[in-house]
């Protein structure tokens, strides 16, 4: 019963989950075959309080690529 699924856009996740507690953005250079490509990585963290696990969502070029559960929030 996930609210979001891999491949969702940042806009879709924002509508479903609201504003994250923390955000960071970076760019990474990666090889695609012999061609270097720039990938924009956004990491959103949701901290919903001490009774819920924190969630970290990682986006690459605006699409959700990874979901992680952390420790209890604060």
C-alpha positions in Angstrom: 0.0 0.0 0.0 2.4 2.6 -1.2 1.4 6.1 -1.9 4.1 6.6 -4.5 5.8 4.3 -6.9 9.1 4.2 -8.6 9.0 6.3 -11.8 6.7 9.0 -10.3 7.7 12.5 -11.0 8.6 15.0 -8.3 5.3 16.8 -9.0 3.3 13.7 -8.5 5.1 12.9 -5.2 4.6 16.4 -4.0 0.9 16.3 -4.6 0.6 12.9 -2.8 3.0 13.5 0.1 3.3 17.3 0.5 6.5 19.3 1.1 9.4 17.2 2.4 11.1 18.1 5.7 14.5 18.3 4.1 15.7 18.6 0.5 19.0 18.5 -1.2 20.1 18.5 -4.9 23.3 17.6 -6.6 24.5 16.8 -10.1 26.6 13.7 -10.9 28.6 12.8 -14.0 28.0 9.2 -15.2 29.0 7.2 -18.2 26.4 6.0 -20.6 28.5 3.8 -22.8 31.3 6.0 -23.8 29.3 9.2 -23.4 29.4 11.2 -20.1 26.0 12.4 -19.0 24.9 14.7 -16.2 22.3 13.4 -13.9 20.4 15.7 -11.4 19.8 13.9 -8.1 17.3 15.2 -5.6 16.9 13.7 -2.2 13.8 14.4 -0.2 13.4 13.3 3.4 10.0 13.2 5.2 10.1 13.3 9.0 6.5 12.7 10.3 7.4 12.6 14.0 8.6 10.1 16.6 5.9 7.5 16.0 6.7 7.1 12.3 9.7 6.0 10.4 11.4 8.7 8.3 11.3 8.2 4.6 14.0 9.2 2.1 13.1 9.5 -1.6 15.7 9.8 -4.3 14.9 11.2 -7.7 17.1 11.1 -10.8 16.3 13.7 -13.5 12.9 14.3 -11.8 11.8 10.7 -11.5 11.6 8.6 -8.3 14.3 6.0 -8.4 14.6 4.9 -4.7 12.6 4.7 -1.5 14.2 4.1 1.9 12.8 3.8 5.4 15.0 5.3 8.1 14.8 5.4 11.9 11.9 7.0 13.8 11.5 10.7 13.3 11.9 13.4 15.8 
